């Protein structure tokens, strides 16, 4: 799709503003608090939009839209809608405790609850998964979209995205990432709504779209469905959501940087509300692409890029490229910043240099940011190989190695005060091992069901260890930040409104 001078000017101005604002906001990041947690100064609107920008990237625009265009249809929206309910639950329960404790990272909690070994295991698992799965997949899906729509070499697009994201993340840390997310998050939502409107118009309006795709517009699929059976949603998806919304560093880190407990809670609830747009701006456009182009799609993952290439008129292409690039860059920046945070604070300072000065911690964080970008850029082009399947499937399936064990360690540790350190360590080690066995010997079982069974087995192992060697005295979190754990009336009301809207969508498209 050719770009005209107006498009190029739009792209230039957009990124001039993004880079200028983010670098100016992040230029004072001199210690670990300012570099990794923005001096705990983020307001709830900035937190909410930043979470959306961190979460919604081209693995959604490419992978989720691709599953919508494929056999799963609208039901793939369950990932985001169950996520909305999950993050509201996190806002009501876990988040206030994390904020009051004043922790920097999720592995840090495990040291308070269990011991330093548990913290180190989770930290290493997190960094490995971020670099080899999440960062790699985001780079690939973003580059695939841009190369498909604008006829740019895939490898060149990968490195261009990596360099831009790495630049302001390396310099400014989380505060730079959050302010860049503000612009890029709004751009991706506006761009997605534009594609939805153009696609709906090309399909003949809402009624024609619904009638033509009635078989794809269902949120609940049979238990025999290979893509996303309802049994997978009830058995394993809630475990995924608990991890993703409440224990996943690159999502939770924004809330940990909140200026108050109330700001953190309202920020994640705002993100939950904005996630309601995902079925409309991502999944339905994928379904529209099948209706409009049918066999013309080279593969399901090309649905959204094909829709953009075919429908977006000259003059708006610059906005769409800025939105697409913004989506991938914001998510990528969030992931590499969080990977650098976990490595610096939970691995380097905890295991290698306990007395490291603040300037050295910031330097290590910046070096790790560069390393993450380089590794991701080298690995991303390999996802073109057919054996990986769709990019969204790749992301979800390979994260299954860490979901059950980590969620088990956190949930069991919170609900059973007598659980000893060995119980947490066992869950973190057994989770990946058991899931790996399912991946090898039970390939016909949907990976979400594998996640659910692995989680139950991990809980059983923790229960047995606790029964045999219970803690004589329960451990408690520190209390460093002022604020009550009681729900603010506005927080409660906002959360209930968003939850009712999510359930209403599910009822309409049952």
C-alpha positions as CSV (number, residue, x, y, z in Angstrom):
1,X,0.0,0.0,0.0
2,X,1.7,3.2,-1.1
3,X,2.2,6.1,1.3
4,X,1.7,9.7,0.2
5,X,3.4,12.8,1.5
6,X,0.5,13.5,3.9
7,X,0.9,10.0,5.3
8,X,4.6,10.3,5.8
9,X,4.1,13.7,7.5
10,X,1.5,12.2,9.9
11,X,3.9,9.4,10.8
12,X,6.8,11.8,11.3
13,X,4.8,14.2,13.5
14,X,3.3,11.4,15.6
15,X,6.7,9.9,16.5
16,X,8.3,13.2,16.9
17,X,5.7,13.9,19.6
18,X,5.9,10.4,21.2
19,X,9.7,10.4,21.4
20,X,10.0,14.0,22.6
21,X,7.5,13.7,25.4
22,X,8.6,10.3,26.5
23,X,12.3,11.3,26.6
24,X,11.6,14.5,28.4
25,X,9.5,12.8,31.0
26,X,12.1,10.1,31.5
27,X,15.2,12.2,31.5
28,X,15.4,12.5,35.3
29,X,15.4,8.7,35.9
30,X,18.5,8.4,38.0
31,X,17.7,5.8,40.6
32,X,15.8,2.4,40.7
33,X,12.6,3.9,42.0
34,X,12.3,6.5,39.2
35,X,13.7,4.2,36.4
36,X,11.7,1.1,37.2
37,X,8.6,2.5,39.0
38,X,8.3,6.1,37.8
39,X,8.8,7.3,41.4
40,X,5.3,5.8,42.2
41,X,3.7,8.9,40.6
42,X,1.3,7.6,37.9
43,X,-2.3,8.7,37.9
44,X,-5.2,6.3,37.2
45,X,-5.9,7.6,33.6
46,X,-2.3,7.1,32.6
47,X,-2.2,3.7,34.3
48,X,-5.3,2.5,32.5
49,X,-4.3,3.6,29.0
50,X,-0.8,2.4,29.5
51,X,-2.0,-1.1,30.5
52,X,-4.2,-1.2,27.3
53,X,-1.3,-0.1,25.2
54,X,1.0,-2.7,26.8
55,X,-1.6,-5.5,26.3
56,X,-3.1,-4.8,22.9
57,X,-0.5,-5.1,20.3
58,X,-0.1,-6.8,16.9
59,X,-0.2,-10.2,18.5
60,X,-3.9,-9.2,18.9
61,X,-4.2,-7.3,15.6
62,X,-2.6,-10.2,13.8
63,X,-3.1,-13.3,16.0
64,X,-6.5,-12.7,17.6
65,X,-8.0,-11.3,14.4
66,X,-6.5,-14.3,12.7
67,X,-8.3,-16.7,15.0
68,X,-11.5,-14.6,14.5
69,X,-11.0,-15.2,10.8
70,X,-10.3,-18.8,11.3
71,X,-12.3,-21.5,13.1
72,X,-12.6,-19.8,16.5
73,X,-14.5,-16.7,15.4
74,X,-15.9,-14.2,18.0
75,X,-15.2,-16.7,20.8
76,X,-11.5,-15.7,20.8
77,X,-12.7,-12.4,22.5
78,X,-13.1,-14.5,25.6
79,X,-9.4,-14.0,26.3
80,X,-9.9,-10.2,26.6
81,X,-13.4,-10.3,28.3
82,X,-12.5,-12.9,30.9
83,X,-9.4,-10.7,31.4
84,X,-11.7,-7.7,32.1
85,X,-13.4,-9.6,34.9
86,X,-10.1,-10.9,36.1
87,X,-8.4,-7.6,36.4
88,X,-11.4,-6.1,38.2
89,X,-11.1,-9.0,40.7
90,X,-7.4,-8.3,41.0
91,X,-8.2,-4.6,41.7
92,X,-10.5,-5.6,44.5
93,X,-8.2,-8.2,46.1
94,X,-4.5,-8.6,45.3
95,X,-3.5,-5.2,44.1
96,X,-4.2,-3.2,47.3
97,X,-2.0,-5.7,49.2
98,X,0.9,-5.4,46.7
99,X,0.7,-1.6,46.7
100,X,0.6,-1.4,50.5
101,X,3.6,-3.7,50.6
102,X,5.5,-1.4,48.3
103,X,7.1,-4.2,46.2
104,X,8.8,-3.5,42.9
105,X,8.3,-6.9,41.2
106,X,6.1,-9.9,41.5
107,X,9.0,-12.3,42.3
108,X,9.8,-10.0,45.2
109,X,6.5,-11.0,46.9
110,X,7.6,-14.7,46.8
111,X,10.7,-13.9,48.9
112,X,8.5,-12.4,51.6
113,X,6.0,-15.3,51.4
114,X,8.5,-18.2,50.9
115,X,12.2,-17.5,50.5
116,X,14.9,-16.1,48.2
117,X,15.0,-19.3,46.2
118,X,11.4,-19.0,45.2
119,X,12.0,-15.4,44.1
120,X,15.0,-16.4,42.0
121,X,13.1,-19.2,40.2
122,X,10.2,-17.1,39.3
123,X,12.5,-14.2,38.2
124,X,14.5,-16.5,35.9
125,X,11.3,-18.1,34.4
126,X,9.8,-14.7,33.8
127,X,12.9,-13.3,32.0
128,X,13.2,-16.4,29.8
129,X,9.6,-16.4,28.8
130,X,9.5,-12.6,28.1
131,X,12.6,-12.7,25.9
132,X,12.0,-16.0,24.0
133,X,8.2,-15.9,23.7
134,X,6.6,-12.5,24.3
135,X,9.2,-10.0,23.0
136,X,9.9,-12.3,20.0
137,X,6.2,-12.7,19.1
138,X,5.4,-9.0,19.4
139,X,8.3,-8.1,17.2
140,X,7.3,-10.7,14.6
141,X,3.6,-9.9,14.6
142,X,4.3,-6.2,14.3
143,X,6.8,-6.6,11.5
144,X,4.4,-9.0,9.7
145,X,1.6,-6.5,9.8
146,X,3.8,-3.6,8.6
147,X,5.5,-5.7,5.9
148,X,2.2,-7.1,4.6
149,X,0.4,-3.7,4.4
150,X,3.2,-1.5,3.3
151,X,5.5,-3.9,1.4
152,X,8.5,-3.5,3.7
153,X,11.0,-6.3,4.2
154,X,10.1,-8.3,7.4
155,X,13.6,-8.4,8.9
156,X,14.0,-4.6,8.3
157,X,10.7,-4.0,10.0
158,X,11.7,-6.1,13.0
159,X,14.8,-4.1,13.6
160,X,13.1,-0.8,13.0
161,X,10.5,-1.6,15.6
162,X,13.1,-2.9,18.1
163,X,15.3,0.2,17.7
164,X,12.5,2.7,18.3
165,X,11.1,0.9,21.3
166,X,14.6,0.2,22.8
167,X,15.6,3.9,22.4
168,X,13.1,5.6,24.8
169,X,12.9,2.6,27.1
170,X,16.6,2.5,27.6
171,X,16.8,6.2,28.3
172,X,13.8,6.9,30.3
173,X,12.6,3.6,31.9
174,X,8.9,3.2,33.0
175,X,8.0,6.8,33.1
176,X,9.0,7.2,29.4
177,X,7.2,4.0,28.5
178,X,4.0,5.2,30.3
179,X,3.9,8.5,28.5
180,X,4.6,7.0,25.1
181,X,1.8,4.5,25.8
182,X,-0.6,7.4,26.3
183,X,-0.2,8.5,22.7
184,X,0.3,5.1,21.2
185,X,-2.6,3.5,23.1
186,X,-5.0,6.2,22.0
187,X,-3.7,5.8,18.4
188,X,-4.3,2.1,18.3
189,X,-7.8,2.4,19.7
190,X,-8.7,5.1,17.2
191,X,-7.1,3.2,14.3
192,X,-9.0,0.0,15.3
193,X,-12.3,1.8,15.4
194,X,-11.6,3.3,12.0
195,X,-11.0,-0.2,10.5
196,X,-14.1,-1.5,12.2
197,X,-16.2,1.3,10.7
198,X,-14.7,0.9,7.2
199,X,-15.1,-2.9,7.3
200,X,-18.7,-2.7,8.5
201,X,-19.5,-0.2,5.7
202,X,-18.0,-2.6,3.1
203,X,-20.0,-5.5,4.5
204,X,-23.3,-3.5,4.1
205,X,-23.9,-2.4,7.6
206,X,-24.3,-4.2,11.0
207,X,-27.3,-6.3,10.1
208,X,-25.8,-7.6,6.9
209,X,-22.6,-8.4,8.8
210,X,-24.4,-10.3,11.5
211,X,-26.6,-12.3,9.1
212,X,-23.6,-13.2,6.9
213,X,-21.5,-14.4,9.9
214,X,-24.1,-15.8,12.3
215,X,-22.1,-19.0,12.7
216,X,-18.9,-17.1,13.7
217,X,-20.5,-14.7,16.2
218,X,-20.8,-17.0,19.2
219,X,-18.8,-16.7,22.5
220,X,-19.4,-20.3,23.6
221,X,-18.0,-23.2,21.4
222,X,-18.6,-27.0,21.8
223,X,-16.3,-29.0,24.1
224,X,-15.0,-30.8,21.0
225,X,-13.9,-27.6,19.4
226,X,-10.1,-27.8,18.8
227,X,-9.5,-24.0,18.8
228,X,-11.2,-22.8,22.0
229,X,-13.7,-25.3,23.7
230,X,-15.8,-24.0,26.5
231,X,-14.2,-26.6,28.8
232,X,-10.9,-24.9,28.2
233,X,-12.3,-21.6,29.3
234,X,-13.7,-22.9,32.6
235,X,-10.8,-25.2,33.4
236,X,-7.7,-23.3,32.4
237,X,-8.4,-19.8,31.1
238,X,-9.1,-18.4,34.6
239,X,-5.7,-19.5,35.7
240,X,-4.2,-17.7,32.7
241,X,-6.1,-14.6,33.6
242,X,-5.1,-14.7,37.2
243,X,-1.5,-14.8,36.1
244,X,-1.8,-12.3,33.3
245,X,-3.8,-9.6,35.2
246,X,-2.4,-10.0,38.7
247,X,1.0,-11.6,38.6
248,X,2.4,-10.6,35.2
249,X,5.1,-8.0,35.7
250,X,4.6,-6.0,32.5
251,X,0.9,-5.5,33.3
252,X,1.1,-5.1,37.0
253,X,4.2,-2.8,37.0
254,X,2.1,0.2,35.9
255,X,-0.3,-0.3,38.9
256,X,2.7,-0.8,41.2
257,X,3.8,2.7,40.1
258,X,0.5,4.3,41.2
259,X,0.6,7.4,43.4
260,X,-2.0,5.8,45.6
261,X,-3.9,2.6,46.1
262,X,-7.1,4.2,44.7
263,X,-5.2,5.4,41.6
264,X,-3.9,1.9,41.0
265,X,-7.4,0.3,41.4
266,X,-9.1,2.8,39.1
267,X,-6.4,2.5,36.5
268,X,-6.8,-1.2,36.1
269,X,-10.6,-0.9,36.1
270,X,-10.3,1.7,33.3
271,X,-8.2,-0.8,31.4
272,X,-10.9,-3.5,31.9
273,X,-13.5,-1.1,30.4
274,X,-11.3,-0.3,27.4
275,X,-10.8,-4.0,26.8
276,X,-14.5,-4.2,25.9
277,X,-13.5,-2.6,22.6
278,X,-11.4,-5.5,21.6
279,X,-14.2,-7.6,20.0
280,X,-15.1,-4.6,17.9
281,X,-11.7,-3.2,16.9
282,X,-9.8,-6.5,16.5
283,X,-11.9,-9.7,16.3
284,X,-14.9,-8.5,14.2
285,X,-12.6,-6.9,11.6
286,X,-10.9,-10.4,11.2
287,X,-14.3,-11.9,10.6
288,X,-15.2,-9.1,8.1
289,X,-12.0,-9.9,6.1
290,X,-13.3,-13.5,5.6
291,X,-16.7,-12.2,4.4
292,X,-15.1,-9.6,2.0
293,X,-12.1,-11.6,0.6
294,X,-12.7,-15.3,1.4
295,X,-10.2,-17.4,-0.3
296,X,-8.1,-14.3,-1.1
297,X,-6.6,-14.5,2.4
298,X,-3.2,-16.2,2.2
299,X,-3.6,-17.3,5.9
300,X,-5.8,-16.3,8.8
301,X,-3.1,-14.2,10.4
302,X,-3.2,-11.9,7.3
303,X,-6.9,-11.0,7.9
304,X,-6.4,-7.6,9.6
305,X,-3.5,-6.5,7.5
306,X,-5.5,-7.4,4.3
307,X,-8.4,-5.4,5.6
308,X,-6.2,-2.3,6.1
309,X,-4.5,-2.7,2.8
310,X,-7.8,-3.0,0.9
311,X,-10.0,-0.4,2.7
312,X,-8.0,2.4,4.2
313,X,-8.0,5.3,1.8
314,X,-5.0,7.5,1.0
315,X,-4.6,10.2,3.6
316,X,-5.5,7.9,6.5
317,X,-2.7,5.4,5.8
318,X,-0.2,7.3,7.9
319,X,-2.5,7.3,10.9
320,X,-3.0,3.5,10.5
321,X,0.8,2.9,10.2
322,X,1.3,5.0,13.3
323,X,-1.4,3.1,15.1
324,X,0.0,-0.3,14.1
325,X,3.6,0.7,14.9
326,X,2.4,2.3,18.1
327,X,0.7,-0.9,19.1
328,X,3.7,-3.1,18.8
329,X,6.2,-0.5,20.1
330,X,4.2,0.2,23.2
331,X,3.9,-3.5,24.1
332,X,7.5,-4.2,23.2
333,X,8.7,-1.3,25.3
334,X,6.6,-2.5,28.2
335,X,7.9,-6.1,28.0
336,X,11.6,-5.2,27.7
337,X,11.3,-2.7,30.5
338,X,9.7,-5.3,32.8
339,X,12.2,-8.0,31.8
340,X,15.0,-5.5,32.6
341,X,13.3,-4.7,35.9
342,X,13.0,-8.3,37.0
343,X,16.5,-9.2,35.9
344,X,18.1,-6.1,37.6
345,X,16.2,-6.3,40.9
346,X,15.5,-10.0,41.3
347,X,18.5,-11.6,39.7
348,X,21.4,-9.1,39.6
349,X,20.9,-7.2,42.9
350,X,19.6,-10.2,44.8
351,X,22.1,-12.8,43.6
352,X,25.1,-11.0,42.2
353,X,25.6,-7.6,43.8
354,X,23.5,-6.9,46.9
355,X,25.3,-3.6,47.7
356,X,25.1,-2.2,44.1
357,X,24.6,1.6,44.1
358,X,21.5,3.1,42.4
359,X,23.4,4.3,39.4
360,X,24.8,0.8,38.7
361,X,21.2,-0.7,39.0
362,X,20.0,1.8,36.4
363,X,23.0,1.0,34.1
364,X,22.3,-2.7,34.4
365,X,18.7,-2.1,33.6
366,X,19.6,-0.2,30.5
367,X,22.1,-2.8,29.3
368,X,19.5,-5.6,29.9
369,X,17.0,-3.6,27.8
370,X,19.5,-3.5,24.9
371,X,20.2,-7.2,25.2
372,X,16.4,-8.1,25.2
373,X,15.9,-6.0,22.0
374,X,18.8,-7.7,20.2
375,X,17.8,-11.3,21.2
376,X,14.2,-10.6,20.2
377,X,15.2,-9.1,16.8
378,X,17.3,-12.2,16.1
379,X,14.6,-14.7,17.0
380,X,11.5,-13.0,15.6
381,X,12.0,-13.9,11.9
382,X,12.0,-17.6,12.9
383,X,8.3,-17.5,13.7
384,X,7.6,-17.6,10.0
385,X,8.2,-21.3,10.1
386,X,4.9,-23.3,9.8
387,X,5.6,-25.5,12.8
388,X,4.8,-22.6,15.2
389,X,1.2,-22.2,13.9
390,X,-0.5,-18.8,14.4
391,X,1.3,-16.2,16.5
392,X,-1.5,-15.9,19.0
393,X,-1.5,-19.7,19.6
394,X,2.3,-19.6,19.9
395,X,2.1,-16.9,22.6
396,X,-0.6,-18.7,24.6
397,X,0.7,-22.2,24.4
398,X,4.3,-21.6,25.3
399,X,3.4,-19.4,28.3
400,X,1.6,-22.5,29.7
401,X,5.0,-23.6,31.0
402,X,4.9,-20.8,33.7
403,X,1.2,-20.1,34.4
404,X,0.1,-23.1,36.6
405,X,3.1,-23.2,38.9
406,X,3.3,-19.4,39.5
407,X,-0.4,-19.1,40.1
408,X,-0.4,-22.1,42.4
409,X,2.5,-20.6,44.4
410,X,0.7,-17.3,44.9
411,X,-2.8,-18.5,45.4
412,X,-1.9,-21.4,47.8
413,X,0.5,-19.2,49.6
414,X,-2.1,-16.5,50.2
415,X,-4.9,-18.9,51.2
416,X,-2.8,-21.3,53.3
417,X,-0.6,-19.3,55.8
418,X,1.1,-22.5,57.0
419,X,2.5,-23.4,53.5
420,X,6.3,-23.7,53.9
421,X,9.0,-22.4,51.5
422,X,9.4,-25.8,50.0
423,X,5.8,-25.8,48.8
424,X,6.3,-22.7,46.8
425,X,9.5,-23.9,45.3
426,X,7.9,-27.2,44.4
427,X,5.0,-25.5,42.5
428,X,7.4,-23.3,40.5
429,X,9.5,-26.4,39.5
430,X,6.8,-28.9,39.0
431,X,4.5,-26.6,37.0
432,X,6.8,-26.4,33.9
433,X,7.8,-30.0,34.2
434,X,4.2,-31.4,34.3
435,X,3.0,-29.1,31.5
436,X,6.0,-30.1,29.4
437,X,5.0,-33.8,29.8
438,X,1.4,-33.0,28.6
439,X,2.9,-31.1,25.6
440,X,4.8,-34.3,24.6
441,X,2.4,-37.1,25.6
442,X,-1.1,-35.5,25.5
443,X,-1.0,-33.5,22.3
444,X,-4.7,-34.1,21.6
445,X,-5.7,-32.4,24.9
446,X,-6.3,-28.6,24.5
447,X,-3.5,-26.7,26.1
448,X,-5.9,-24.8,28.4
449,X,-7.1,-28.1,29.8
450,X,-3.5,-29.1,30.2
451,X,-2.9,-25.9,32.2
452,X,-5.9,-26.6,34.4
453,X,-4.8,-30.2,35.2
454,X,-1.2,-29.0,35.8
455,X,-2.5,-26.4,38.2
456,X,-4.5,-28.9,40.2
457,X,-1.5,-31.3,40.4
458,X,0.7,-28.4,41.6
459,X,-1.8,-27.6,44.3
460,X,-1.9,-31.2,45.3
461,X,1.9,-31.3,45.7
462,X,1.8,-28.1,47.7
463,X,-0.9,-29.4,50.0
464,X,1.0,-32.6,50.6
465,X,4.2,-30.7,51.5
466,X,2.2,-28.4,53.8
467,X,0.5,-31.3,55.6
468,X,3.9,-32.9,56.3
469,X,6.0,-29.8,57.1
470,X,3.7,-26.8,58.0
471,X,5.1,-23.4,59.0
472,X,4.8,-23.0,62.8
473,X,4.3,-19.2,62.4
474,X,2.6,-17.7,59.3
475,X,4.6,-15.1,57.3
476,X,3.2,-11.6,56.6
477,X,3.9,-8.9,54.0
478,X,5.6,-5.7,55.0
479,X,3.5,-2.5,55.1
480,X,5.3,0.5,53.5
481,X,2.6,2.6,51.7
482,X,-0.1,4.4,53.5
483,X,-3.7,3.6,52.5
484,X,-6.7,1.5,53.5
485,X,-7.5,-1.9,52.1
486,X,-11.2,-1.1,52.2
487,X,-12.8,-0.5,48.8
488,X,-13.4,3.1,47.8
489,X,-17.1,3.5,46.8
490,X,-16.0,4.9,43.4
491,X,-13.7,1.9,42.8
492,X,-16.5,-0.5,43.7
493,X,-19.1,1.2,41.5
494,X,-16.7,1.5,38.5
495,X,-15.7,-2.2,38.8
496,X,-19.4,-3.4,38.9
497,X,-20.4,-1.3,35.9
498,X,-17.6,-2.7,33.8
499,X,-18.3,-6.3,35.0
500,X,-22.0,-5.9,34.1
501,X,-21.1,-4.7,30.6
502,X,-18.8,-7.7,30.0
503,X,-21.5,-10.1,31.2
504,X,-24.0,-8.3,29.0
505,X,-21.8,-8.8,25.9
506,X,-21.5,-12.5,26.7
507,X,-25.3,-12.9,26.9
508,X,-25.9,-11.1,23.6
509,X,-23.5,-13.2,21.7
510,X,-24.0,-16.5,23.6
